[in-house]
Amino acid sequence: MRFGLFVPQGWRLDLVGIPTEQHWDAMLGVAQHADAGPWESVWVYDHFHTTPAPTDEATHEAWTLMAALGAATERVRLGQMCTCMAYRNPAYLAKVAATVDAISAGRTEMGIGAGWYEHEWRAYGYGFPRAGERLAMLDEGVQIMRQLWTHGKASLDGKHYTVDGAICRPLPLQEGGIPLWIAGGGEKVTLRIAAKHARGGDVVDAESYTRYTNFSGGALDVFRHKSEILAQHCRELGTDFDSITRSANLNVLVAETEKEVEEKLAELTDFYTKHVGAQTAERAIGAYRGSPAVGTPDQVASRLQELREAGMTYSICYIRDAAYDLDSVELFEREVISALS
C-alpha cells in the first residue's frame, strides 16, 4: 500500500495557537519529515475558510503552498485534495500547475473537483451554481487542461468555458501531462467523468478521481460500492478499470491503547466545541469515529488490510496534531505503514 500525508495548513483548525509567523515552519517541518520518510506524497486542501465551520483562524492557499513545497522538498509527490475547478479559470490553472511541475522536477498531482463549500463560493463572489452546472464545468475544465498539458495549446467552445488557442509552455515535465485526481462523490455523473477521462496510471479518489479515485472516509462498504459503480462506467465507456488506482482519504487518530484513543477523541471534542460549538463538534467527531484509521495501530492496520484486499492501494492520511508534534505521525509510520507498505 502507498501512503500520502496531509500538511497542516489551517483549514481544519490545525494551526490554532501557533503564531502566524511560525506557520510556514510548522508546515515545512511536516513536509520535510514526510520527504525523508516512508510517505510517497504530501497533500494540501484547496479551501479558503476553515472547517467544520468558517472562523477567523488561518487557512493558507493551496497552490501557493504547492509551489513552496515543490522548492522545499526533493522526493515526495505533491497534491491537493482537491482543487475546485471554478475557483480559477482552467487554462490559467493548467499553467499554474505546469509551473509547479517544473519547480518540483515533475512531482505534481492535480486533484480537481466540482467544489462543495457553499460559504466559500458565495463569500468570494463565485455564486453557487446547482450541482449539474458545477459538474459540467468540471468536465469542460478537465478537457482544457488535458489539451494544454499534452499539446501545449487548447481550444474549446463550451457552455461554461471558452478558450481559443490558449498556450501552455513549457509543458509539464511529466510525460503525458500531470496525473489527474477527479474528485466528487456522485455515482451517476462524477464517477462517470472520472471513467471518461481516465488514462493508464490515473487515480480515482472515492469521491472520484481520474488516474486516481479517492473514496472519502474509507469505509469498506462504501469503497466496494463506489468501485462497482466506477467499474460499470468503465465498461460502458471502454476504459480500463484496472488501470485506475483507487485510494481513500482517511482521518487518522492512533494511540497505543484503546483508552488513549478515547482520551484523544475527548480532547478533540473539547477543542472543536470551544471553536465551533457543541453541535458542529459532534458532527466533526463523527467523521473520526467512522474512520477505519482511528484506533490502535493493530486495529488500523487490520482495517486497512481489508481495504487493500478490496482494491484500495493508496491511503491519503490526515493526522491532525502533526503541526504540534510528530508523535502520532511517527507511531503511524512505525506500526501501520511498516505493516502494509
C-alpha positions in Angstrom: 0.0 0.0 0.0 1.1 3.5 -0.8 0.7 6.4 1.7 0.3 10.2 1.4 0.3 12.7 4.2 -1.6 16.0 4.6 0.4 19.0 5.5 -1.4 21.1 8.2 -2.4 24.4 6.6 -5.1 25.7 9.0 -8.2 24.7 7.0 -9.1 22.0 9.6 -8.1 24.3 12.5 -4.8 22.5 12.8 -2.6 25.6 13.2 -4.6 27.1 16.1 -2.3 28.5 18.8 0.8 28.7 16.6 1.8 32.3 15.8 1.3 33.3 12.2 5.0 33.9 11.6 5.7 30.3 12.6 3.0 28.7 10.3 5.3 28.1 7.4 8.0 26.5 9.6 5.3 24.2 11.1 4.0 23.2 7.6 7.5 22.8 6.2 8.6 20.6 9.1 5.8 18.1 8.4 6.5 18.1 4.7 10.3 17.6 5.1 9.7 14.8 7.6 7.5 13.1 5.1 10.1 13.7 2.4 12.7 11.9 4.5 10.3 9.1 5.5 8.1 6.3 4.0 5.5 8.6 2.6 5.0 8.7 -1.2 3.3 12.1 -1.3 2.2 15.2 0.7 -1.1 17.0 0.3 -2.9 20.2 0.9 -6.6 21.2 0.8 -7.9 23.8 -1.7 -10.0 25.8 0.6 -10.2 29.5 1.8 -12.2 29.3 5.0 -11.9 26.9 7.9 -14.0 23.8 8.5 -16.1 22.3 10.2 -17.3 26.0 10.3 -15.9 29.2 8.9 -13.8 31.1 11.5 -11.2 33.8 11.6 -8.4 31.3 12.0 -5.8 31.0 9.3 -6.3 28.9 6.1 -3.3 29.1 3.7 -3.9 29.0 0.0 -3.2 25.6 -1.7 -1.3 26.4 -4.9 0.9 28.9 -3.2 1.9 26.1 -0.8 2.3 23.7 -3.8 4.9 26.0 -5.3 6.7 26.5 -2.0 6.7 22.8 -1.1 7.9 21.9 -4.6 11.0 24.0 -3.9 11.5 22.9 -0.3 11.2 19.1 -0.8 13.1 16.7 -3.0 11.3 13.4 -3.3 7.6 13.3 -2.3 4.9 14.0 -4.8 2.7 17.0 -4.3 -1.1 17.0 -4.4 -4.3 18.8 -3.4 -7.5 17.2 -2.1 -8.8 18.8 -4.2 -8.7 21.9 -6.3 -12.1 23.5 -7.1 -12.5 24.0 -10.8 -14.5 27.2 -10.5 -12.1 29.0 -8.2 -9.6 29.5 -11.1 -10.0 29.6 -14.8 -9.0 26.1 -16.1 -6.5 27.4 -18.6 -4.9 29.6 -16.0 -4.9 26.7 -13.5 -3.2 24.4 -16.1 -0.5 27.0 -16.5 0.0 27.3 -12.7 0.2 23.5 -12.3 2.7 23.2 -15.2 4.9 25.8 -13.4 4.7 23.9 -10.2 5.6 20.7 -12.1 8.8 22.5 -13.3 9.7 23.8 -9.8 9.2 20.3 -8.3 11.0 18.4 -11.1 7.9 16.6 -12.2 6.3 15.7 -8.9 2.9 17.4 -9.2 -0.5 15.7 -9.0 -3.7 17.5 -10.0 -6.7 16.9 -7.7 -9.7 18.6 -9.3 -13.4 18.6 -8.4 -16.6 20.5 -8.8 -16.5 22.1 -5.3 -18.9 21.9 -2.5 -18.1 24.5 0.3 -21.0 26.9 -0.4 -19.8 29.5 2.2 -16.6 30.0 0.3 -18.3 30.2 -3.1 -20.6 32.9 -2.1 -18.1 34.8 0.1 -15.6 35.1 -2.8 -18.3 36.1 -5.3 -18.5 32.9 -7.3 -22.2 32.4 -6.7 -23.1 28.7 -6.1 -24.4 27.0 -9.3 -26.5 23.9 -9.0 -24.6 20.6 -8.9 -25.2 19.8 -12.5 -23.6 23.0 -13.7 -20.6 22.6 -11.4 -20.1 19.1 -12.7 -20.4 20.3 -16.3 -17.7 23.0 -15.5 -15.5 20.2 -14.2 -15.9 18.1 -17.3 -15.1 21.1 -19.6 -12.2 22.2 -17.5 -10.6 18.8 -17.5 -10.7 18.7 -21.3 -9.0 22.1 -21.5 -6.2 21.0 -19.0 -5.7 17.7 -20.9 -5.2 19.6 -24.2 -2.8 22.2 -22.7 -0.6 19.6 -21.0 -0.4 17.2 -24.0 -0.4 19.6 -26.9 0.6 22.9 -25.4 -2.5 24.6 -26.8 -6.2 24.4 -26.2 -9.4 25.4 -27.9 -12.9 24.7 -26.6 -16.2 26.4 -27.2 -18.0 25.1 -24.2 -21.1 26.1 -22.3 -19.1 27.3 -19.3 -15.6 27.8 -20.6 -14.3 29.1 -24.0 -10.6 29.1 -24.9 -9.2 29.8 -28.3 -5.6 28.9 -28.8 -4.6 29.2 -25.1 -0.9 28.3 -24.8 0.8 26.3 -22.1 4.6 26.5 -22.4 6.6 24.9 -21.1 4.7 21.7 -20.9 4.7 19.8 -17.6 7.8 17.8 -17.2 5.8 14.6 -16.8 5.2 12.7 -20.0 1.6 12.9 -21.0 0.9 15.7 -18.5 0.1 15.9 -14.8 -1.8 13.0 -13.3 -5.4 13.8 -12.6 -7.4 13.0 -9.5 -11.0 13.9 -10.4 -12.9 14.3 -7.2 -16.5 14.1 -6.2 -19.0 11.6 -4.6 -21.7 11.4 -7.3 -22.2 8.0 -8.7 -24.1 8.9 -11.9 -22.1 11.9 -13.0 -18.8 12.4 -11.2 -17.6 8.8 -11.3 -18.6 8.7 -15.0 -16.5 11.8 -15.6 -13.6 10.0 -13.9 -14.1 6.9 -16.1 -14.4 9.1 -19.2 -11.2 10.9 -18.7 -9.1 8.2 -17.0 -5.9 7.1 -18.6 -3.4 4.4 -17.5 -2.0 5.5 -14.2 -4.7 7.9 -13.3 -6.4 7.7 -9.9 -10.0 8.0 -8.7 -10.5 9.2 -5.0 -13.8 7.7 -3.8 -15.0 10.8 -4.1 -13.7 10.0 -7.5 -10.5 10.8 -9.4 -9.1 10.1 -12.8 -6.0 8.1 -12.7 -6.6 8.0 -9.0 -10.0 7.6 -7.5 -10.3 8.5 -3.8 -13.2 7.3 -1.7 -13.6 9.9 1.1 -13.7 8.4 4.6 -12.5 5.0 3.5 -15.5 2.9 4.8 -15.1 -0.6 3.4 -18.7 -1.0 2.2 -18.7 2.5 0.6 -15.4 1.7 -1.1 -16.7 -1.6 -2.5 -19.9 0.1 -3.7 -18.2 3.0 -5.4 -15.7 0.7 -7.0 -18.6 -1.3 -8.5 -20.2 1.8 -9.9 -16.8 3.0 -11.4 -16.2 -0.4 -12.9 -19.6 -0.3 -14.6 -18.9 3.2 -16.1 -15.6 2.0 -17.3 -17.2 -1.0 -19.1 -19.7 1.3 -20.8 -17.1 3.8 -21.9 -14.4 1.3 -22.8 -12.0 2.4 -20.1 -9.6 0.0 -18.4 -10.9 -0.1 -14.8 -7.7 -2.0 -13.6 -5.5 0.9 -14.8 -7.2 3.3 -12.2 -5.6 3.4 -8.8 -8.3 3.5 -6.1 -7.4 5.4 -3.0 -9.1 6.6 0.2 -8.8 9.9 2.2 -8.5 8.9 5.9 -8.9 10.7 9.2 -6.1 9.2 11.3 -6.1 9.1 15.1 -3.8 6.4 16.5 -2.7 5.6 20.1 -1.1 2.6 21.8 -4.2 1.6 23.7 -8.0 2.0 23.2 -8.2 4.1 26.4 -5.7 6.5 24.9 -7.7 6.6 21.7 -10.8 7.6 23.6 -8.9 10.2 25.5 -7.6 11.8 22.3 -11.2 11.8 20.9 -12.4 13.5 24.0 -9.7 16.2 23.8 -10.5 16.8 20.1 -14.2 17.1 21.0 -13.4 19.7 23.6 -11.2 21.6 21.1 -13.9 21.7 18.5 -16.6 22.6 21.0 -14.5 25.6 22.0 -14.0 26.8 18.5 -17.2 25.9 16.6 -19.8 24.9 19.2 -21.1 21.6 20.5 -23.4 20.6 17.6 -20.8 21.2 14.9 -18.1 19.5 17.1 -20.3 16.4 17.4 -20.5 16.2 13.6 -16.8 16.6 13.2 -16.0 13.9 15.7 -18.4 11.6 13.9 -16.1 11.8 10.9 -13.4 10.4 13.1 -15.4 7.7 14.8 -16.4 6.4 11.4 -12.9 6.3 10.0 -11.1 2.9 9.7 -7.9 4.7 10.6 -8.9 5.5 14.2 -7.8 3.1 16.8 -4.7 1.3 18.0 -2.1 0.6 15.4 -3.1 -3.1 15.1 -6.7 -2.2 14.6 -5.9 0.4 12.0 -3.5 -1.9 10.1 -6.2 -4.7 10.1 -8.9 -2.4 8.7 -6.5 -1.0 6.0 -5.6 -4.6 5.1 -9.3 -5.3 4.4 -9.5 -2.2 2.2 -6.3 -3.3 0.4 -7.9 -6.7 -0.3 -10.9 -4.8 -1.7 -8.7 -2.9 -4.1 -7.7 0.2 -2.2 -3.9 0.6 -2.7 -3.3 4.3 -1.8 -4.1 5.9 1.6 -4.1 9.7 1.9 -3.8 10.3 5.6 -4.8 13.4 7.7 -3.1 13.4 11.1 -4.5 16.4 12.9 -1.8 17.1 15.5 1.1 16.9 13.1 1.9 20.7 13.3 2.4 20.5 17.1 4.4 17.3 17.4 5.2 14.3 15.2 4.5 11.6 17.8 1.3 10.4 16.1 2.9 10.6 12.6 5.9 8.5 13.8 3.6 5.9 15.5 1.7 5.5 12.3 4.9 5.1 10.3 6.4 2.6 12.7 3.3 0.4 13.4 1.0 0.8 10.4 3.0 1.8 7.3 5.6 -0.8 8.1 3.0 -3.5 8.3 1.4 -2.6 5.0 3.8 -0.9 2.6 
